[in-house]
Amino acid sequence: MDGPLLENPTPDFGGLVRVLKGEEKPRRVPLIELSVDEEILRAIKERYLGEPWVPAPAWRGWRFFPPAEGIPLPYLQQLTTLYYRLGYDYVRAWAQWPGHPPPILDEAEDTAPLSRGSRKWVHEGRGLISSWDDFEAFPWDSIRPDTTISDLMAQTLPPGMKIVVQSNIFEHVMHTLIGSEGLFYLLHDEPELVAQVFEQWGQKVYGYYEAALQAEDVGGIFHSDDLGFKTSTMLSPAVLRKLVLPWFKKYAALAHAHGKVFWYHCCGNIYNGVIEDLIDDVQVDGFHSFQDIIMPVTEFKARYGGRVAILGGVDVDSLARLEEPALRKYIRTVLERCMPGGRFALGSGNSVTNYVPLENYLIMLEEARRWSF
């Protein structure tokens, strides 16, 4: 295929929002991604622009905790340029948390084709808070929301594009603050401690969103919190309704009060648990993350397409492993079943990871551009 970078893109975030709300018929296939791994973007920049990649700063082991030397504008500018040239109507900015203690991380070799050398993930067993003493000693007052990423991106944002901002509450509490095993035990042994951790971090995230949404160039929130796994939610729906969903509702209401969107990314099986809460009570504007083994996006479209916008949908396992003819057929089927009626944007079912072959990602973009009504 020809190069994936458009010569004269015409981003229109407002038009994207109207299509996803069902207020306007799509004139093209809109594109959505929660994220595209930097290894993919680097390969595109070097191969098709012939320009060297500006490396990321030395993150403190985890992206959301800013490096002491700051975040260079050229690094962010290349992200905005690539999303623009690839045909997206927005670029994502992530929250920064100065003053936050570093998380407990595990590390192993990254064996992806576009390897980053090593892959880090949060330690499953325990987090930074295991007791009331840990809670009291935690530097809550020193942690402040930082909108540096979105502020810098806005300086070079092309006309028509917007920024969507991202943070999380459930995953941060479950992984970084308390730890997965710790959360399960403490919900039984110290439920009030768990509630207070959620309260403290929920307020921090609210403060970040409140600050970020003041900017005209920020078009909304793309909140990211995985609540489930293949067969169920990780916590009972009752616990989620008590500790997590009220915060989602506050974040959505905050976005709507500013005339902006609240999109929500969630992996896992939530269909026998909280999907109705998300649509009817939280009032998410768009739902993201689809796995064929749980519910294909085409089935979600048939069930819920009249009630909420559908973001993405190309199963990452298929995107990573299918050969070209089968992958093209798969993507065309998604388009045939999801594009009619609008309220749909094409993208991966999760994110474009560095173990997805670059050619497969480009095939998905090409099929979107080839589509005709």
C-alpha positions as CSV (number, residue, x, y, z in Angstrom):
1,M,0.0,0.0,0.0
2,D,1.0,3.6,-0.3
3,G,2.3,5.5,2.6
4,P,-0.1,5.9,5.5
5,L,0.5,9.6,6.1
6,L,-2.1,12.0,4.5
7,E,-0.7,15.0,2.7
8,N,-3.5,17.4,3.5
9,P,-5.6,16.0,6.5
10,T,-8.8,17.9,7.4
11,P,-9.4,17.0,11.1
12,D,-12.8,17.9,12.4
13,F,-13.2,17.0,16.1
14,G,-16.6,18.7,16.2
15,G,-17.8,16.6,13.3
16,L,-16.5,13.5,14.9
17,V,-18.5,14.3,18.0
18,R,-21.7,14.9,16.0
19,V,-21.3,11.6,14.1
20,L,-20.8,9.7,17.4
21,K,-23.8,11.4,18.9
22,G,-25.9,10.5,15.8
23,E,-26.5,14.1,15.0
24,E,-24.6,13.9,11.6
25,K,-24.1,11.3,9.0
26,P,-20.5,10.3,8.5
27,R,-18.8,11.4,5.3
28,R,-15.8,9.1,6.0
29,V,-14.9,6.4,8.4
30,P,-13.8,8.2,11.6
31,L,-10.8,6.8,13.4
32,I,-10.4,6.2,17.2
33,E,-7.5,4.8,19.2
34,L,-6.9,4.9,22.9
35,S,-3.2,4.8,22.1
36,V,-0.7,3.7,19.5
37,D,2.5,2.4,21.0
38,E,5.5,4.5,20.4
39,E,7.4,1.8,18.6
40,I,4.7,1.8,15.9
41,L,4.8,5.6,15.7
42,R,8.5,5.6,15.5
43,A,8.6,3.1,12.7
44,I,6.1,5.2,10.7
45,K,8.0,8.4,11.3
46,E,11.4,6.9,10.3
47,R,10.0,4.9,7.3
48,Y,7.6,7.4,5.8
49,L,8.8,10.8,6.9
50,G,12.5,9.9,6.9
51,E,13.0,11.7,10.2
52,P,14.6,10.5,13.4
53,W,12.5,9.8,16.4
54,V,12.7,12.2,19.3
55,P,13.0,9.8,22.2
56,A,10.8,10.0,25.3
57,P,12.2,11.5,28.4
58,A,13.5,9.2,31.1
59,W,10.2,8.4,32.8
60,R,10.6,7.4,36.4
61,G,9.8,3.8,35.5
62,W,6.2,4.7,34.7
63,R,4.8,7.1,32.2
64,F,2.4,9.0,34.5
65,F,5.2,10.2,36.9
66,P,7.1,13.0,35.2
67,P,10.8,13.0,34.8
68,A,12.8,15.6,36.8
69,E,14.1,17.2,33.7
70,G,10.7,17.9,32.2
71,I,8.9,16.9,29.0
72,P,10.5,18.2,25.8
73,L,8.1,19.9,23.4
74,P,9.6,18.2,20.3
75,Y,8.7,14.8,21.7
76,L,5.0,15.8,22.1
77,Q,5.0,17.7,18.8
78,Q,5.9,14.6,16.9
79,L,3.0,12.7,18.5
80,T,0.6,15.4,17.5
81,T,2.0,15.5,13.9
82,L,1.7,11.8,13.5
83,Y,-1.8,11.5,14.8
84,Y,-2.7,14.4,12.5
85,R,-1.1,12.9,9.4
86,L,-2.5,9.5,10.1
87,G,-6.1,10.9,10.0
88,Y,-7.1,11.3,13.6
89,D,-9.3,14.2,14.8
90,Y,-7.6,14.3,18.2
91,V,-4.5,13.4,20.1
92,R,-4.5,12.0,23.6
93,A,-2.8,13.6,26.6
94,W,-2.2,11.8,29.8
95,A,-2.3,13.1,33.4
96,Q,1.0,13.7,35.2
97,W,1.3,13.4,39.0
98,P,4.3,15.3,40.4
99,G,4.9,14.4,44.0
100,H,3.6,10.8,43.6
101,P,5.9,8.1,44.9
102,P,7.0,5.7,42.2
103,P,5.1,2.5,41.8
104,I,6.4,-1.0,42.6
105,L,7.2,-2.5,39.2
106,D,8.2,-5.9,37.7
107,E,10.2,-6.1,34.5
108,A,10.9,-8.7,31.8
109,E,12.3,-8.8,28.3
110,D,10.0,-7.4,25.6
111,T,9.8,-10.0,22.8
112,A,7.6,-7.9,20.5
113,P,8.8,-7.5,16.8
114,L,9.2,-3.8,17.6
115,S,10.7,-4.4,21.0
116,R,11.3,-1.6,23.5
117,G,13.9,-3.8,25.2
118,S,12.0,-4.5,28.4
119,R,8.4,-4.4,29.5
120,K,7.3,-3.1,32.9
121,W,4.1,-3.7,34.8
122,V,2.9,-3.0,38.3
123,H,3.5,-5.7,40.9
124,E,0.4,-7.8,41.5
125,G,0.9,-8.6,45.1
126,R,1.0,-5.3,46.9
127,G,1.0,-1.6,46.3
128,L,2.1,1.5,48.2
129,I,-0.7,1.3,50.8
130,S,-1.3,-1.8,52.9
131,S,-2.5,-0.3,56.2
132,W,-3.9,2.7,57.9
133,D,-0.3,3.7,58.8
134,D,0.6,3.6,55.1
135,F,-2.5,5.7,54.3
136,E,-1.6,8.3,56.9
137,A,2.0,8.5,55.8
138,F,1.2,8.7,52.1
139,P,2.0,12.2,50.6
140,W,-1.6,13.0,49.5
141,D,-1.1,16.7,49.9
142,S,2.1,16.8,47.9
143,I,0.5,15.1,44.8
144,R,-1.0,17.6,42.4
145,P,-2.6,17.2,39.0
146,D,-0.4,18.5,36.2
147,T,-1.8,19.4,32.8
148,T,1.7,20.0,31.2
149,I,1.1,17.4,28.5
150,S,-2.1,18.9,27.2
151,D,-0.8,22.5,27.6
152,L,2.3,21.8,25.5
153,M,0.4,19.8,22.9
154,A,-2.0,22.8,22.5
155,Q,0.8,25.0,21.3
156,T,1.2,23.1,18.0
157,L,-2.3,21.6,17.6
158,P,-3.4,21.8,13.9
159,P,-6.8,23.5,13.2
160,G,-9.7,21.2,13.6
161,M,-8.0,18.9,16.0
162,K,-8.6,18.7,19.7
163,I,-7.0,17.0,22.7
164,V,-8.7,14.3,24.8
165,V,-7.3,13.9,28.3
166,Q,-6.9,10.6,30.2
167,S,-6.5,9.3,33.7
168,N,-7.9,6.5,35.8
169,I,-9.1,5.7,39.3
170,F,-9.9,2.0,39.6
171,E,-6.7,0.8,37.9
172,H,-4.5,3.2,39.9
173,V,-6.0,2.1,43.2
174,M,-6.0,-1.6,42.3
175,H,-2.5,-1.7,40.9
176,T,-0.4,1.2,42.1
177,L,-1.9,2.3,45.4
178,I,-3.1,-1.0,47.0
179,G,-2.1,-3.8,44.7
180,S,-4.4,-6.4,43.2
181,E,-4.1,-9.0,46.0
182,G,-4.0,-6.3,48.6
183,L,-7.3,-4.9,47.3
184,F,-9.1,-8.2,47.5
185,Y,-7.9,-8.9,51.0
186,L,-8.5,-5.3,52.3
187,L,-12.0,-5.2,50.9
188,H,-12.7,-7.9,53.5
189,D,-10.4,-6.9,56.3
190,E,-10.4,-3.1,56.1
191,P,-13.2,-2.0,53.8
192,E,-13.2,1.6,55.2
193,L,-9.5,1.9,54.3
194,V,-10.3,0.9,50.7
195,A,-13.1,3.4,50.6
196,Q,-10.8,6.2,51.8
197,V,-8.2,5.4,49.2
198,F,-10.8,5.6,46.5
199,E,-12.1,8.8,47.9
200,Q,-8.6,10.4,48.0
201,W,-7.6,9.3,44.5
202,G,-11.0,10.0,43.0
203,Q,-10.7,13.6,44.1
204,K,-7.2,13.9,42.6
205,V,-8.5,12.7,39.2
206,Y,-11.4,15.0,39.4
207,G,-9.0,17.9,40.0
208,Y,-7.0,17.0,37.0
209,Y,-10.0,16.8,34.7
210,E,-11.4,20.0,36.1
211,A,-8.1,21.8,35.4
212,A,-7.7,20.2,31.9
213,L,-11.2,20.9,30.7
214,Q,-10.7,24.7,31.1
215,A,-8.6,24.7,28.0
216,E,-10.5,25.4,24.7
217,D,-8.2,22.9,22.9
218,V,-9.3,20.0,25.1
219,G,-12.4,18.4,23.6
220,G,-13.2,15.9,26.3
221,I,-12.1,13.0,28.5
222,F,-11.1,9.6,27.3
223,H,-11.2,7.9,30.7
224,S,-9.4,4.5,31.0
225,D,-10.3,1.9,33.7
226,D,-10.3,-1.8,33.1
227,L,-13.0,-3.3,35.3
228,G,-13.1,-6.9,34.2
229,F,-11.5,-10.0,32.7
230,K,-12.8,-12.6,30.3
231,T,-15.8,-13.8,32.3
232,S,-16.7,-11.1,34.8
233,T,-15.9,-7.9,36.5
234,M,-12.9,-8.1,38.9
235,L,-15.0,-6.8,41.8
236,S,-18.7,-7.4,42.3
237,P,-21.1,-4.9,40.6
238,A,-22.3,-3.9,44.1
239,V,-18.7,-2.8,45.1
240,L,-18.2,-1.0,41.8
241,R,-21.4,0.8,42.2
242,K,-20.3,1.9,45.7
243,L,-16.7,2.8,45.1
244,V,-16.1,3.5,41.4
245,L,-19.1,4.3,39.3
246,P,-20.1,7.4,41.3
247,W,-16.7,8.9,40.3
248,F,-17.3,8.0,36.7
249,K,-20.6,9.8,36.9
250,K,-18.9,12.9,38.4
251,Y,-16.3,12.9,35.7
252,A,-18.9,12.5,32.9
253,A,-21.1,15.3,34.5
254,L,-18.0,17.5,34.7
255,A,-17.2,17.0,31.0
256,H,-20.8,17.6,30.0
257,A,-21.0,20.8,32.1
258,H,-18.2,22.1,29.9
259,G,-19.9,21.0,26.7
260,K,-17.4,18.3,26.2
261,V,-17.4,14.5,25.7
262,F,-16.8,11.6,28.2
263,W,-15.5,8.5,26.4
264,Y,-14.7,5.4,28.4
265,H,-12.3,2.6,27.8
266,C,-12.9,-0.6,29.7
267,C,-11.4,-4.1,29.1
268,G,-13.2,-7.2,30.3
269,N,-16.6,-8.7,30.6
270,I,-18.9,-6.1,32.1
271,Y,-22.1,-7.2,30.3
272,N,-23.7,-9.1,33.2
273,G,-22.6,-6.4,35.6
274,V,-22.4,-2.7,34.9
275,I,-22.9,-1.9,31.2
276,E,-26.4,-0.6,31.9
277,D,-25.1,1.6,34.7
278,L,-22.4,3.0,32.3
279,I,-25.0,3.9,29.6
280,D,-27.9,5.0,31.7
281,D,-26.5,6.3,34.9
282,V,-22.9,7.4,34.2
283,Q,-24.0,8.5,30.7
284,V,-20.9,7.8,28.8
285,D,-20.8,9.3,25.3
286,G,-18.8,6.5,23.8
287,F,-17.6,3.0,24.9
288,H,-14.3,1.6,23.9
289,S,-12.5,-1.8,24.1
290,F,-13.9,-4.9,22.5
291,Q,-12.6,-8.5,22.6
292,D,-14.2,-11.0,20.2
293,I,-13.9,-13.8,22.9
294,I,-16.1,-11.7,25.1
295,M,-18.4,-9.8,22.7
296,P,-17.5,-8.9,19.2
297,V,-18.1,-5.2,18.3
298,T,-20.6,-6.2,15.7
299,E,-22.8,-7.8,18.4
300,F,-22.3,-4.8,20.7
301,K,-23.5,-2.6,17.8
302,A,-26.7,-4.7,17.4
303,R,-27.4,-4.6,21.1
304,Y,-26.3,-1.1,22.2
305,G,-25.6,0.9,19.1
306,G,-28.7,3.0,19.4
307,R,-27.8,4.0,23.0
308,V,-24.1,4.7,23.0
309,A,-21.4,5.5,20.5
310,I,-19.0,2.6,19.6
311,L,-15.3,3.3,19.6
312,G,-12.9,0.9,17.9
313,G,-13.6,-2.8,17.7
314,V,-11.0,-4.6,15.6
315,D,-10.0,-7.4,18.0
316,V,-6.3,-7.0,18.9
317,D,-5.6,-10.7,18.6
318,S,-7.0,-10.6,15.0
319,L,-5.0,-7.4,14.3
320,A,-1.8,-9.1,15.5
321,R,-2.1,-12.5,14.0
322,L,-4.3,-12.6,10.9
323,E,-2.7,-12.7,7.5
324,E,-3.6,-9.9,5.0
325,P,-6.5,-11.5,3.1
326,A,-8.2,-12.7,6.3
327,L,-7.6,-9.4,8.1
328,R,-9.0,-7.3,5.3
329,K,-12.1,-9.5,5.2
330,Y,-12.5,-9.2,9.0
331,I,-12.2,-5.4,9.0
332,R,-14.6,-5.0,6.1
333,T,-17.1,-7.1,8.0
334,V,-16.8,-4.8,11.0
335,L,-17.3,-1.8,8.7
336,E,-20.3,-3.4,6.9
337,R,-22.1,-4.1,10.2
338,C,-21.1,-1.1,12.3
339,M,-21.0,1.9,9.9
340,P,-24.7,1.9,8.9
341,G,-26.5,4.4,11.2
342,G,-23.2,6.1,12.3
343,R,-22.3,6.4,16.0
344,F,-19.2,4.3,15.2
345,A,-15.5,5.0,14.8
346,L,-13.0,2.4,13.6
347,G,-9.9,1.4,15.5
348,S,-8.3,-1.4,17.4
349,G,-10.4,-3.1,20.1
350,N,-7.9,-2.0,22.7
351,S,-4.8,-0.2,21.4
352,V,-2.2,-0.6,18.7
353,T,0.5,-2.5,20.6
354,N,4.1,-3.0,19.6
355,Y,3.4,-6.7,19.0
356,V,0.9,-5.8,16.2
357,P,2.7,-6.0,12.9
358,L,3.1,-2.5,11.5
359,E,1.7,-3.7,8.1
360,N,-1.5,-4.9,9.8
361,Y,-2.1,-1.5,11.5
362,L,-1.6,0.2,8.1
363,I,-4.1,-2.3,6.5
364,M,-6.7,-1.2,9.0
365,L,-6.1,2.5,8.1
366,E,-6.3,1.7,4.4
367,E,-9.6,-0.2,4.7
368,A,-11.0,2.8,6.5
369,R,-10.0,5.1,3.7
370,R,-11.3,2.7,1.0
371,W,-14.7,2.3,2.6
372,S,-17.6,3.8,0.7
373,F,-21.3,3.9,1.6
